[in-house]
Amino acid sequence: MKRFLTVLLLVFVTVLTGCDKTATIRKTQEKAIELRIYNRNILKATNDARADGTISASLHRGVVNAGEKFSKALDITDQAVLAWRQLPTKQQQDSQLDFIQRLIDSDVFDAFMDILDAVASFPPDVKAKIQEYIAAAKLVFASIRALFADSGVVILRRLDYV
Amino acid sequence: MSDITNAADYLRRIIQAIADGRIEARSVLDMTAEQIDEYHARLVDEEKAEIERGKKMFED
């Protein structure tokens, strides 16, 4: 009876851990989608501001280049999430999840910081509009940080200083 | 400013932005996996289109 209960507990924990990782991956995918919404909005507002002559060519170029870098980093994150679903063993999935977290902490977050730098010199009225998207993206990063908080990866500490 | 005050400030600004129609108030949480894939694909297209629009403006 004791042995049966131990086996039952192990099965339960294994299933629970597996479900937890699947939920983490799904939430990561959702957060990456949300970040794309704000990147698209920032790019659109910047292009519109350039079309109106509100911002200079150099300011415009800075944001478009940073937005492209951000987009490419999110492409890689999407591919890494898709790859996670194909991996056959738990060990491989854990390793891939660790890779995804580090990817967000490095490439994705660095590109976001580039956007912040690029919009810093915008005129106040355009900046005010873009700040809403930036604030929303920061909330997404904060929720990603909370999502990965228990994983042991030191993630997104720099967001505190933005 | 504490994290909680920061978060409250972000939330207030976001709620105002949604009310003003400046932010898309669409959640992916209530979509099926298929709808998420479809929405994701459209979003990527729109994002890449804005990047291309921006790059074209460099040339003009």
Backbone of each chain as ProteinMPNN parsed JSONL, in Angstrom:
{"seq_chain_A": "MKRFLTVLLLVFVTVLTGCDKTATIRKTQEKAIELRIYNRNILKATNDARADGTISASLHRGVVNAGEKFSKALDITDQAVLAWRQLPTKQQQDSQLDFIQRLIDSDVFDAFMDILDAVASFPPDVKAKIQEYIAAAKLVFASIRALFADSGVVILRRLDYV", "coords_chain_A": {"N_chain_A": [[0.832, -1.215, 0.0], [1.924, 1.226, 0.86], [3.946, 1.459, -0.979], [2.48, 1.654, -3.306], [1.183, 4.099, -2.909], [3.391, 5.8, -2.925], [4.296, 5.532, -5.568], [2.056, 6.542, -6.862], [2.109, 9.188, -5.963], [4.509, 10.054, -7.123], [3.874, 9.855, -9.85], [1.826, 11.74, -9.962], [3.228, 14.115, -9.279], [5.01, 14.224, -11.424], [3.264, 14.534, -13.612], [2.057, 16.931, -12.879], [4.257, 18.704, -12.899], [4.941, 18.584, -15.582], [2.64, 19.688, -16.783], [2.821, 22.214, -15.725], [5.088, 23.254, -16.994], [4.226, 23.229, -19.628], [2.209, 25.12, -19.46], [3.762, 27.331, -18.84], [5.218, 27.642, -21.209], [3.124, 28.181, -22.978], [2.187, 30.595, -21.914], [4.462, 32.129, -22.285], [4.563, 32.256, -25.048], [2.22, 33.73, -25.487], [2.931, 36.131, -24.254], [5.02, 36.949, -25.891], [3.595, 37.461, -28.192], [2.057, 39.634, -27.319], [4.116, 41.503, -26.968], [4.804, 41.934, -29.595], [2.546, 43.283, -30.519], [2.882, 45.796, -29.336], [5.316, 46.548, -30.416], [4.671, 46.75, -33.133], [2.82, 48.864, -32.941], [4.452, 50.947, -31.969], [6.253, 51.193, -34.093], [4.476, 51.939, -36.134], [3.468, 54.404, -35.158], [5.847, 55.827, -35.172], [6.592, 55.783, -37.898], [4.397, 57.191, -38.933], [4.816, 59.654, -37.691], [7.176, 60.428, -38.908], [6.294, 60.615, -41.537], [4.618, 62.786, -41.29], [6.466, 64.711, -40.877], [7.216, 65.28, -38.321], [9.268, 64.135, -36.885], [12.864, 63.76, -37.182], [14.886, 62.356, -39.895], [16.989, 60.847, -38.881], [16.203, 60.209, -36.242], [13.956, 58.704, -36.833], [15.083, 56.565, -38.283], [16.583, 55.343, -36.257], [14.619, 54.229, -34.544], [13.228, 52.502, -36.269], [15.257, 50.699, -36.999], [15.83, 49.614, -34.452], [13.346, 48.533, -33.853], [13.188, 46.571, -35.812], [15.227, 44.881, -35.015], [14.172, 44.042, -32.59], [11.911, 42.708, -33.501], [13.113, 40.594, -34.926], [14.347, 39.265, -32.812], [12.1, 38.396, -31.46], [11.114, 36.683, -33.399], [12.978, 34.609, -33.268], [12.468, 33.751, -30.685], [9.851, 32.79, -31.0], [10.363, 30.632, -32.729], [11.928, 29.078, -31.06], [10.075, 28.398, -29.115], [8.289, 26.867, -30.621], [10.003, 24.777, -31.27], [10.381, 23.671, -28.743], [8.018, 22.292, -28.329], [8.369, 20.109, -29.948], [10.299, 18.571, -28.795], [11.358, 15.464, -27.418], [12.054, 14.548, -24.797], [11.854, 15.219, -21.24], [14.092, 16.339, -20.117], [15.344, 17.545, -22.307], [13.388, 19.403, -22.929], [13.386, 21.006, -20.642], [15.908, 22.109, -20.837], [15.604, 23.543, -23.176], [13.648, 25.371, -22.396], [15.087, 26.829, -20.564], [16.889, 27.969, -22.324], [15.127, 29.602, -23.782], [14.325, 31.424, -21.84], [16.742, 32.731, -21.322], [17.182, 33.824, -23.774], [15.111, 35.708, -23.973], [15.903, 37.322, -21.889], [18.278, 38.317, -22.881], [18.645, 38.888, -25.954], [15.973, 39.758, -26.717], [15.279, 41.59, -24.703], [17.444, 43.374, -24.841], [17.045, 44.492, -27.373], [14.656, 45.803, -26.906], [15.541, 47.726, -25.099], [17.08, 49.212, -26.847], [15.079, 50.366, -28.372], [13.944, 52.028, -26.433], [16.098, 53.777, -26.017], [16.204, 54.91, -28.545], [13.803, 56.329, -28.807], [14.075, 58.251, -26.928], [14.846, 60.855, -27.58], [12.693, 61.938, -28.878], [10.172, 64.357, -29.953], [8.02, 65.867, -27.437], [5.145, 65.413, -27.812], [4.898, 63.238, -29.616], [6.408, 61.414, -28.27], [4.905, 61.081, -25.943], [2.721, 59.619, -26.857], [3.953, 57.241, -27.691], [5.019, 56.422, -25.306], [2.946, 55.191, -23.958], [2.703, 52.711, -25.186], [5.196, 51.735, -24.586], [5.076, 51.619, -21.817], [3.138, 49.642, -21.573], [4.492, 47.483, -22.747], [6.539, 47.22, -20.903], [5.115, 46.287, -18.745], [4.461, 43.777, -19.722], [7.011, 42.624, -19.834], [7.509, 42.634, -17.097], [5.61, 40.788, -16.263], [6.593, 38.532, -17.517], [8.929, 38.258, -16.121], [7.88, 37.6, -13.629], [6.703, 35.196, -14.314], [8.878, 33.556, -14.805], [10.109, 33.555, -12.408], [10.626, 31.535, -10.521], [12.46, 29.932, -11.663], [15.157, 30.202, -11.36], [16.728, 31.559, -13.102], [18.412, 34.545, -13.517], [16.651, 37.161, -14.338], [15.842, 39.924, -16.347], [16.59, 42.024, -14.631], [17.474, 44.515, -15.259], [15.311, 45.976, -15.999], [14.359, 47.252, -13.787], [15.774, 49.551, -13.668], [14.987, 51.159, -15.657]], "CA_chain_A": [[0.0, 0.0, 0.0], [2.824, 2.368, 0.972], [4.654, 1.548, -2.258], [1.49, 2.132, -4.289], [0.98, 5.535, -2.673], [4.612, 6.5, -3.355], [4.265, 5.555, -7.038], [0.966, 7.454, -7.225], [2.598, 10.543, -5.687], [5.524, 10.37, -8.143], [3.153, 10.071, -11.114], [1.111, 13.011, -9.796], [4.211, 15.209, -9.332], [5.533, 14.283, -12.802], [2.213, 15.104, -14.468], [1.886, 18.325, -12.47], [5.419, 19.465, -13.377], [4.816, 18.652, -17.044], [1.573, 20.647, -17.088], [3.31, 23.522, -15.344], [6.011, 23.703, -18.05], [3.406, 23.499, -20.819], [1.541, 26.411, -19.201], [4.794, 28.371, -18.928], [5.503, 27.829, -22.636], [1.956, 28.84, -23.582], [2.174, 31.992, -21.461], [5.592, 32.799, -22.935], [4.125, 32.526, -26.421], [1.245, 34.828, -25.414], [3.644, 37.377, -23.919], [5.763, 37.345, -27.098], [2.584, 38.039, -29.088], [1.733, 40.97, -26.792], [5.239, 42.405, -27.259], [4.71, 42.274, -31.02], [1.49, 44.304, -30.671], [3.427, 47.109, -28.98], [6.366, 46.893, -31.396], [3.956, 47.214, -34.328], [2.245, 50.182, -32.656], [5.553, 51.924, -31.872], [6.741, 51.398, -35.464], [3.458, 52.681, -36.891], [3.462, 55.797, -34.665], [7.104, 56.451, -35.613], [6.482, 56.012, -39.347], [3.417, 58.276, -39.137], [5.453, 60.905, -37.267], [8.145, 60.78, -39.966], [5.501, 61.015, -42.713], [4.108, 64.143, -40.997], [7.602, 65.609, -40.711], [7.342, 65.625, -36.887], [10.583, 63.687, -36.388], [13.92, 63.788, -38.206], [15.212, 61.07, -40.521], [17.897, 60.053, -38.023], [15.402, 59.657, -35.136], [13.11, 57.678, -37.444], [15.928, 55.42, -38.608], [16.959, 54.678, -35.004], [13.51, 53.407, -34.028], [12.918, 51.409, -37.217], [16.305, 49.679, -36.851], [15.642, 48.937, -33.156], [12.117, 47.74, -33.976], [13.493, 45.38, -36.625], [16.031, 43.994, -34.148], [13.209, 43.492, -31.619], [11.081, 41.769, -34.254], [13.922, 39.396, -35.206], [14.533, 38.551, -31.54], [10.827, 37.715, -31.187], [11.04, 35.567, -34.36], [13.799, 33.517, -32.719], [11.73, 33.242, -29.516], [8.735, 31.977, -31.534], [10.919, 29.373, -33.243], [12.381, 28.29, -29.902], [8.859, 27.877, -28.476], [7.807, 25.782, -31.492], [10.952, 23.662, -31.134], [10.139, 23.06, -27.421], [6.89, 21.361, -28.454], [8.8, 18.913, -30.693], [11.329, 17.821, -28.074], [10.74, 14.263, -26.854], [12.305, 14.236, -23.382], [11.678, 16.302, -20.267], [15.401, 16.976, -19.944], [15.547, 18.418, -23.46], [12.427, 20.509, -22.819], [13.866, 21.903, -19.584], [17.064, 22.81, -21.383], [15.083, 24.493, -24.17], [12.962, 26.432, -21.647], [16.165, 27.65, -20.025], [17.391, 28.749, -23.474], [14.115, 30.622, -24.114], [14.395, 32.464, -20.807], [17.971, 33.507, -21.529], [16.97, 34.557, -25.028], [14.292, 36.882, -23.64], [16.71, 38.174, -21.015], [19.373, 38.947, -23.63], [18.335, 39.484, -27.27], [14.682, 40.457, -26.764], [15.315, 42.743, -23.806], [18.425, 44.334, -25.374], [16.404, 45.201, -28.491], [13.679, 46.71, -26.292], [16.319, 48.853, -24.565], [17.464, 50.034, -28.007], [13.893, 51.177, -28.713], [13.848, 53.089, -25.41], [17.146, 54.772, -26.32], [15.892, 55.596, -29.812], [12.676, 57.266, -28.657], [14.365, 59.209, -25.844], [14.973, 62.235, -28.094], [11.493, 62.31, -29.655], [9.424, 65.509, -29.432], [7.137, 65.434, -26.343], [3.816, 64.902, -28.175], [5.053, 61.89, -30.196], [6.944, 60.58, -27.187], [3.803, 60.773, -25.019], [1.922, 58.555, -27.464], [4.748, 56.007, -27.688], [5.237, 56.013, -23.911], [1.864, 54.273, -23.547], [3.077, 51.375, -25.684], [6.382, 51.314, -23.831], [4.606, 51.235, -20.473], [2.452, 48.354, -21.709], [5.527, 46.468, -22.987], [7.242, 47.01, -19.632], [4.246, 45.412, -17.937], [4.62, 42.415, -20.253], [8.303, 42.127, -19.335], [7.355, 42.381, -15.66], [4.87, 39.535, -16.085], [7.513, 37.445, -17.904], [9.833, 38.091, -14.981], [7.13, 36.862, -12.594], [6.483, 33.849, -14.842], [10.126, 32.788, -14.709], [10.734, 33.886, -11.118], [11.042, 30.361, -9.756], [13.326, 29.069, -12.472], [16.557, 30.361, -10.986], [17.428, 32.407, -14.073], [18.35, 35.963, -13.136], [16.081, 37.692, -15.568], [15.243, 41.25, -16.473], [16.908, 42.914, -13.519], [17.724, 45.856, -15.781], [14.03, 46.675, -16.129], [14.194, 48.077, -12.583], [16.503, 50.814, -13.802], [14.468, 51.892, -16.819]], "C_chain_A": [[0.868, 1.268, 0.0], [3.542, 2.612, -0.367], [3.721, 2.117, -3.357], [1.281, 3.648, -4.173], [2.192, 6.357, -3.132], [4.628, 6.644, -4.873], [3.223, 6.561, -7.519], [1.405, 8.908, -7.061], [3.606, 10.987, -6.754], [4.873, 10.682, -9.493], [2.468, 11.438, -11.089], [2.07, 14.199, -9.965], [4.739, 15.372, -10.752], [4.534, 14.946, -13.732], [2.053, 16.594, -14.186], [3.016, 19.191, -13.001], [5.344, 19.646, -14.885], [3.794, 19.681, -17.464], [2.045, 22.068, -16.832], [4.205, 24.096, -16.446], [5.225, 24.041, -19.324], [2.714, 24.852, -20.665], [2.542, 27.554, -19.326], [5.099, 28.689, -20.389], [4.351, 28.577, -23.308], [1.918, 30.327, -23.19], [3.317, 32.782, -22.106], [5.22, 33.18, -24.363], [3.145, 33.712, -26.448], [1.941, 36.162, -25.143], [4.435, 37.883, -25.126], [4.805, 37.982, -28.108], [2.232, 39.459, -28.627], [2.857, 41.969, -27.1], [5.225, 42.836, -28.722], [3.64, 43.355, -31.259], [2.1, 45.684, -30.426], [4.538, 47.528, -29.935], [5.721, 47.428, -32.675], [3.414, 48.633, -34.115], [3.316, 51.278, -32.585], [6.074, 52.246, -33.276], [5.756, 52.244, -36.277], [3.456, 54.164, -36.477], [4.707, 56.532, -35.145], [7.06, 56.752, -37.113], [5.516, 57.163, -39.654], [4.039, 59.642, -38.783], [6.465, 61.369, -38.3], [7.403, 61.282, -41.21], [4.957, 62.438, -42.536], [5.235, 65.173, -40.896], [7.825, 66.019, -39.258], [8.703, 65.211, -36.322], [11.584, 63.667, -37.548], [14.168, 62.384, -38.761], [16.079, 60.215, -39.596], [17.143, 59.441, -36.831], [14.53, 58.503, -35.643], [13.906, 56.406, -37.692], [16.289, 54.617, -37.342], [15.866, 53.745, -34.495], [13.202, 52.233, -34.968], [13.974, 50.298, -37.084], [16.152, 48.901, -35.54], [14.401, 48.039, -33.197], [12.336, 46.471, -34.783], [14.283, 44.357, -35.802], [15.112, 43.275, -33.14], [12.354, 42.409, -32.294], [11.831, 40.46, -34.53], [14.153, 38.566, -33.932], [13.25, 37.793, -31.169], [10.611, 36.548, -32.155], [11.784, 34.348, -33.796], [13.089, 32.89, -31.509], [10.571, 32.343, -29.975], [9.233, 30.607, -32.001], [11.352, 28.456, -32.094], [11.186, 27.667, -29.175], [8.307, 26.703, -29.302], [8.695, 24.548, -31.345], [10.717, 22.927, -29.813], [9.064, 21.987, -27.529], [7.296, 20.055, -29.131], [9.768, 18.038, -29.893], [10.725, 16.644, -27.309], [10.948, 14.055, -25.351], [12.161, 15.475, -22.505], [12.985, 17.081, -20.095], [15.675, 17.974, -21.083], [14.618, 19.637, -23.392], [12.872, 21.52, -21.766], [15.028, 22.754, -20.084], [16.615, 23.887, -22.375], [14.385, 25.673, -23.482], [13.986, 27.405, -21.051], [16.738, 28.559, -21.13], [16.431, 29.9, -23.808], [14.178, 31.772, -23.106], [15.616, 33.356, -21.009], [17.867, 34.364, -22.791], [16.171, 35.84, -24.762], [15.107, 37.869, -22.812], [17.816, 38.902, -21.786], [18.859, 39.632, -24.893], [17.054, 40.321, -27.266], [14.759, 41.725, -25.911], [16.311, 43.807, -24.286], [17.798, 45.165, -26.496], [15.367, 46.193, -27.956], [14.388, 47.949, -25.719], [16.767, 49.788, -25.688], [16.294, 50.927, -28.435], [13.765, 52.337, -27.719], [14.867, 54.189, -25.675], [16.756, 55.602, -27.538], [14.755, 56.609, -29.666], [12.952, 58.369, -27.629], [14.401, 60.654, -26.332], [13.768, 62.691, -28.914], [10.86, 63.592, -29.087], [8.354, 65.037, -28.437], [5.794, 64.831, -26.781], [3.888, 63.494, -28.774], [5.503, 60.918, -29.1], [5.827, 60.148, -26.24], [2.954, 59.614, -25.551], [2.659, 57.205, -27.367], [4.973, 55.495, -26.266], [4.163, 55.044, -23.417], [2.192, 52.851, -23.967], [4.268, 50.836, -24.892], [5.979, 50.866, -22.426], [3.926, 49.872, -20.519], [3.465, 47.222, -21.923], [6.306, 46.173, -21.702], [6.433, 46.104, -18.713], [4.364, 43.962, -18.402], [5.937, 41.817, -19.76], [8.219, 41.796, -17.842], [6.612, 41.063, -15.428], [5.71, 38.335, -16.515], [8.473, 37.167, -16.746], [9.148, 37.287, -13.873], [6.938, 35.405, -13.015], [7.703, 32.961, -14.628], [10.788, 32.919, -13.329], [11.288, 32.669, -10.379], [12.089, 29.516, -10.481], [14.804, 29.186, -12.124], [17.346, 31.199, -11.98], [17.285, 33.864, -13.609], [17.89, 36.71, -14.374], [15.549, 39.113, -15.385], [15.464, 42.163, -15.26], [17.02, 44.353, -14.0], [16.45, 46.674, -15.905], [13.799, 47.609, -14.943], [14.807, 49.462, -12.76], [16.008, 51.657, -14.968], [13.567, 53.038, -16.35]], "O_chain_A": [[0.611, 2.228, -0.726], [3.723, 3.742, -0.82], [4.122, 2.927, -4.193], [1.214, 4.369, -5.168], [2.044, 7.461, -3.656], [4.927, 7.713, -5.407], [3.463, 7.328, -8.451], [1.115, 9.753, -7.908], [3.573, 12.123, -7.227], [5.255, 11.627, -10.184], [2.522, 12.193, -12.06], [1.778, 15.154, -10.685], [4.902, 16.491, -11.239], [4.891, 15.807, -14.536], [1.932, 17.41, -15.1], [2.774, 20.291, -13.498], [5.644, 20.72, -15.407], [4.032, 20.461, -18.387], [1.737, 22.995, -17.581], [4.098, 25.273, -16.792], [5.527, 25.018, -20.009], [2.638, 25.633, -21.614], [2.216, 28.617, -19.854], [5.224, 29.854, -20.766], [4.572, 29.489, -24.105], [1.653, 31.194, -24.022], [3.159, 33.958, -22.432], [5.522, 34.279, -24.827], [3.231, 34.582, -27.315], [1.588, 37.189, -25.724], [4.515, 39.088, -25.362], [5.169, 38.934, -28.797], [2.123, 40.372, -29.444], [2.599, 43.123, -27.445], [5.589, 43.966, -29.048], [3.817, 44.232, -32.104], [1.875, 46.62, -31.193], [4.693, 48.712, -30.233], [6.166, 48.433, -33.231], [3.532, 49.491, -34.99], [3.114, 52.39, -33.074], [6.308, 53.407, -33.612], [6.155, 53.147, -37.012], [3.443, 55.057, -37.325], [4.644, 57.714, -35.485], [7.443, 57.839, -37.546], [5.781, 57.997, -40.52], [3.821, 60.639, -39.473], [6.601, 62.568, -38.543], [7.825, 62.244, -41.852], [4.848, 63.196, -43.5], [4.975, 66.375, -40.837], [8.535, 66.987, -38.985], [9.226, 65.845, -35.405], [11.211, 63.572, -38.718], [13.734, 61.379, -38.197], [15.916, 58.996, -39.539], [17.404, 58.3, -36.451], [14.386, 57.474, -34.983], [13.463, 55.308, -37.355], [16.298, 53.386, -37.355], [16.138, 52.622, -34.07], [12.948, 51.116, -34.518], [13.639, 49.114, -37.06], [16.321, 47.682, -35.514], [14.4, 46.935, -32.652], [11.754, 45.427, -34.488], [14.048, 43.151, -35.878], [15.257, 42.081, -32.879], [12.113, 41.343, -31.727], [11.277, 39.37, -34.391], [14.153, 37.335, -33.969], [13.309, 36.687, -30.631], [10.003, 35.542, -31.79], [11.292, 33.221, -33.841], [13.104, 31.672, -31.328], [10.343, 31.274, -29.409], [8.625, 29.574, -31.72], [11.172, 27.239, -32.143], [11.273, 26.543, -28.68], [7.909, 25.678, -28.749], [8.205, 23.42, -31.301], [10.837, 21.703, -29.757], [9.164, 20.922, -26.919], [6.662, 19.02, -28.927], [10.027, 16.895, -30.269], [9.707, 16.795, -26.634], [10.103, 13.446, -24.695], [12.322, 16.609, -22.956], [12.986, 18.303, -19.948], [16.164, 19.081, -20.859], [15.005, 20.749, -23.749], [12.755, 22.729, -21.962], [15.119, 23.947, -19.798], [17.165, 24.988, -22.411], [14.507, 26.818, -23.916], [13.785, 28.619, -21.036], [17.026, 29.735, -20.908], [16.86, 31.021, -24.081], [14.093, 32.943, -23.477], [15.535, 34.577, -20.883], [18.393, 35.474, -22.856], [16.512, 36.912, -25.26], [15.021, 39.082, -23.001], [18.241, 39.985, -21.383], [18.658, 40.846, -24.892], [17.044, 41.453, -27.749], [14.351, 42.801, -26.349], [16.052, 45.003, -24.153], [17.99, 46.379, -26.565], [15.22, 47.292, -28.491], [13.895, 49.071, -25.84], [16.825, 51.004, -25.506], [16.485, 52.084, -28.81], [13.512, 53.477, -28.108], [14.557, 55.376, -25.576], [16.944, 56.818, -27.57], [14.757, 57.64, -30.338], [12.163, 59.302, -27.481], [14.035, 61.572, -25.597], [13.827, 63.729, -29.574], [10.991, 63.881, -27.897], [7.834, 63.93, -28.574], [5.345, 63.846, -26.194], [3.041, 62.651, -28.478], [5.047, 59.777, -29.018], [5.794, 59.004, -25.786], [2.525, 58.744, -24.792], [2.074, 56.182, -27.012], [5.103, 54.291, -26.044], [4.425, 54.188, -22.572], [1.988, 51.904, -23.207], [4.339, 49.649, -24.574], [6.478, 49.863, -21.915], [4.108, 49.047, -19.624], [3.321, 46.139, -21.356], [6.684, 45.03, -21.443], [6.985, 45.266, -17.998], [4.367, 43.037, -17.59], [5.986, 40.666, -19.326], [8.786, 40.804, -17.383], [6.942, 40.313, -14.51], [5.57, 37.247, -15.956], [8.786, 36.019, -16.433], [9.756, 36.409, -13.261], [7.002, 34.496, -12.188], [7.583, 31.777, -14.312], [11.904, 32.441, -13.124], [12.305, 32.766, -9.691], [12.544, 28.499, -9.956], [15.611, 28.358, -12.548], [18.509, 31.519, -11.733], [16.181, 34.341, -13.347], [18.642, 36.873, -15.335], [14.897, 39.435, -14.393], [14.603, 42.976, -14.921], [16.71, 45.292, -13.268], [16.489, 47.904, -15.915], [13.127, 48.632, -15.073], [14.415, 50.42, -12.094], [16.539, 52.734, -15.237], [13.03, 53.777, -17.174]]}, "seq_chain_B": "MSDITNAADYLRRIIQAIADGRIEARSVLDMTAEQIDEYHARLVDEEKAEIERGKKMFED", "coords_chain_B": {"N_chain_B": [[10.526, 55.402, -6.56], [8.302, 52.822, -5.568], [8.007, 49.32, -6.567], [5.335, 48.581, -6.565], [3.984, 51.025, -6.714], [4.957, 51.863, -9.18], [3.863, 49.846, -10.834], [1.154, 50.314, -10.443], [0.976, 52.831, -11.558], [1.62, 52.275, -14.243], [-0.534, 50.614, -14.892], [-2.695, 52.379, -14.584], [-2.132, 54.201, -16.647], [-2.269, 52.539, -18.845], [-4.906, 51.628, -18.79], [-6.154, 54.052, -19.258], [-5.167, 54.544, -21.802], [-6.327, 52.465, -23.247], [-8.981, 53.168, -22.952], [-8.942, 55.495, -24.424], [-8.551, 54.469, -26.886], [-6.008, 54.104, -27.851], [-4.471, 51.912, -27.394], [-4.57, 48.497, -28.244], [-7.17, 46.67, -27.008], [-7.127, 43.849, -26.77], [-7.213, 40.596, -25.704], [-5.197, 37.695, -25.694], [-5.761, 35.612, -24.19], [-8.33, 34.522, -24.105], [-8.597, 33.155, -26.453], [-8.723, 30.399, -28.787], [-6.215, 27.858, -29.466], [-5.868, 27.734, -32.208], [-6.956, 30.168, -33.053], [-5.16, 31.878, -31.829], [-2.807, 31.298, -33.259], [-3.564, 32.219, -35.788], [-4.063, 34.944, -35.298], [-1.529, 35.678, -34.421], [0.005, 35.267, -36.741], [-1.084, 37.221, -38.426], [-0.44, 39.487, -37.019], [2.381, 39.421, -37.078], [2.745, 39.825, -39.808], [1.738, 42.448, -40.044], [3.512, 43.828, -38.411], [5.98, 43.39, -39.724], [5.352, 44.666, -42.082], [5.219, 47.34, -41.285], [7.894, 47.713, -40.648], [9.07, 47.429, -43.167], [7.777, 49.568, -44.44], [8.921, 51.68, -43.015], [11.611, 51.355, -43.761], [11.469, 51.851, -46.451], [10.888, 54.496, -46.365], [13.353, 55.487, -45.648], [14.712, 55.533, -48.01], [13.33, 57.353, -49.573]], "CA_chain_B": [[9.156, 54.873, -6.602], [8.315, 51.382, -5.326], [7.506, 48.489, -7.672], [3.868, 48.592, -6.546], [3.557, 52.333, -7.233], [5.247, 51.82, -10.616], [2.886, 48.971, -11.491], [-0.139, 51.016, -10.397], [1.065, 53.924, -12.525], [1.531, 51.655, -15.576], [-1.91, 50.147, -15.09], [-3.55, 53.554, -14.777], [-1.865, 54.751, -17.982], [-2.731, 51.583, -19.861], [-6.378, 51.671, -18.8], [-6.522, 55.305, -19.93], [-4.839, 54.392, -23.234], [-7.357, 51.59, -23.834], [-10.203, 53.983, -22.997], [-8.767, 56.467, -25.515], [-8.407, 53.733, -28.147], [-4.63, 54.159, -28.32], [-3.91, 50.567, -27.245], [-5.507, 47.452, -28.617], [-7.595, 45.989, -25.78], [-7.49, 42.496, -27.146], [-6.461, 39.612, -24.953], [-5.056, 36.407, -26.374], [-6.053, 34.571, -23.207], [-9.612, 33.876, -24.334], [-8.633, 32.599, -27.803], [-8.296, 28.999, -28.921], [-4.853, 27.767, -30.002], [-5.948, 28.037, -33.642], [-7.166, 31.621, -33.18], [-3.896, 32.535, -31.453], [-1.891, 31.152, -34.404], [-4.054, 33.087, -36.855], [-3.822, 36.322, -34.847], [-0.078, 35.833, -34.383], [0.482, 35.377, -38.126], [-1.513, 38.53, -38.936], [0.337, 40.489, -36.283], [3.745, 39.397, -37.62], [2.646, 40.477, -41.125], [1.56, 43.892, -39.841], [4.754, 44.35, -37.838], [7.0, 43.4, -40.796], [4.935, 45.678, -43.061], [5.634, 48.649, -40.748], [9.365, 47.779, -40.776], [9.332, 47.685, -44.592], [7.33, 50.948, -44.705], [9.96, 52.55, -42.447], [12.849, 51.253, -44.559], [11.199, 52.513, -47.732], [10.971, 55.944, -46.094], [14.786, 55.87, -45.625], [15.146, 55.729, -49.402], [12.626, 58.489, -50.197]], "C_chain_B": [[9.193, 53.349, -6.398], [7.757, 50.636, -6.533], [5.988, 48.573, -7.76], [3.347, 49.923, -7.103], [3.789, 52.402, -8.735], [4.187, 51.03, -11.362], [1.526, 49.656, -11.545], [-0.162, 52.146, -11.422], [0.937, 53.385, -13.949], [0.09, 51.255, -15.87], [-2.859, 51.313, -15.37], [-3.387, 54.112, -16.192], [-2.393, 53.829, -19.076], [-4.255, 51.595, -19.962], [-6.856, 52.932, -19.512], [-6.295, 55.191, -21.442], [-5.867, 53.508, -23.937], [-8.655, 52.385, -24.002], [-10.14, 54.986, -24.153], [-8.632, 55.798, -26.88], [-6.993, 53.739, -28.695], [-3.933, 52.811, -28.21], [-4.998, 49.557, -27.558], [-5.884, 46.65, -27.367], [-8.013, 44.56, -26.096], [-6.622, 41.514, -26.374], [-6.375, 38.321, -25.743], [-5.5, 35.262, -25.452], [-7.352, 33.822, -23.498], [-9.728, 33.301, -25.746], [-8.266, 31.113, -27.768], [-6.883, 29.013, -29.514], [-4.828, 28.15, -31.487], [-6.106, 29.544, -33.881], [-5.886, 32.391, -32.844], [-2.914, 32.476, -32.618], [-2.254, 32.114, -35.527], [-3.755, 34.567, -36.538], [-2.329, 36.64, -34.879], [0.47, 36.08, -35.795], [0.131, 36.755, -38.705], [-0.684, 39.66, -38.307], [1.77, 40.58, -36.814], [3.753, 40.109, -38.978], [2.566, 41.99, -40.979], [2.849, 44.545, -39.315], [5.829, 44.461, -38.923], [6.662, 44.467, -41.845], [5.344, 47.075, -42.589], [7.156, 48.812, -40.853], [9.721, 48.112, -42.239], [8.928, 49.107, -44.978], [8.394, 51.937, -44.22], [11.215, 52.552, -43.303], [12.678, 51.96, -45.905], [11.308, 54.037, -47.555], [12.424, 56.409, -46.013], [15.216, 56.279, -47.03], [14.53, 56.99, -50.031], [13.261, 59.836, -49.807]], "O_chain_B": [[10.027, 52.666, -6.993], [7.121, 51.226, -7.406], [5.414, 48.628, -8.848], [2.385, 49.944, -7.871], [2.956, 52.917, -9.481], [3.672, 51.475, -12.388], [0.828, 49.592, -12.558], [-1.179, 52.392, -12.07], [0.228, 53.966, -14.771], [-0.436, 51.521, -16.951], [-3.706, 51.248, -16.262], [-4.368, 54.452, -16.853], [-2.897, 54.287, -20.102], [-4.823, 51.576, -21.055], [-7.827, 52.901, -20.268], [-7.098, 55.664, -22.247], [-6.236, 53.766, -25.082], [-9.331, 52.3, -25.027], [-11.155, 55.287, -24.78], [-8.6, 56.474, -27.908], [-6.78, 53.418, -29.864], [-2.913, 52.587, -28.863], [-6.164, 49.723, -27.199], [-5.026, 46.027, -26.741], [-9.106, 44.122, -25.738], [-5.396, 41.619, -26.408], [-7.341, 37.899, -26.378], [-5.601, 34.109, -25.872], [-7.475, 32.638, -23.185], [-10.831, 32.991, -26.195], [-7.593, 30.64, -26.852], [-6.414, 30.041, -30.001], [-3.896, 28.801, -31.958], [-5.486, 30.117, -34.776], [-5.565, 33.401, -33.469], [-2.262, 33.471, -32.937], [-1.387, 32.74, -36.136], [-3.27, 35.32, -37.382], [-1.917, 37.719, -35.303], [1.284, 36.977, -36.012], [0.947, 37.375, -39.388], [-0.294, 40.626, -38.962], [2.308, 41.675, -36.981], [4.653, 40.898, -39.265], [3.24, 42.727, -41.699], [3.219, 45.649, -39.716], [6.504, 45.484, -39.035], [7.553, 45.09, -42.422], [5.766, 47.903, -43.396], [7.651, 49.909, -41.115], [10.565, 48.968, -42.502], [9.629, 49.775, -45.738], [8.728, 52.899, -44.911], [11.813, 53.6, -43.547], [13.607, 52.578, -46.425], [11.75, 54.759, -48.449], [12.716, 57.577, -46.274], [15.974, 57.231, -47.218], [15.131, 57.612, -50.907], [12.794, 60.888, -50.243]]}, "name": "protein", "num_of_chains": 2, "seq": "MKRFLTVLLLVFVTVLTGCDKTATIRKTQEKAIELRIYNRNILKATNDARADGTISASLHRGVVNAGEKFSKALDITDQAVLAWRQLPTKQQQDSQLDFIQRLIDSDVFDAFMDILDAVASFPPDVKAKIQEYIAAAKLVFASIRALFADSGVVILRRLDYVMSDITNAADYLRRIIQAIADGRIEARSVLDMTAEQIDEYHARLVDEEKAEIERGKKMFED"}
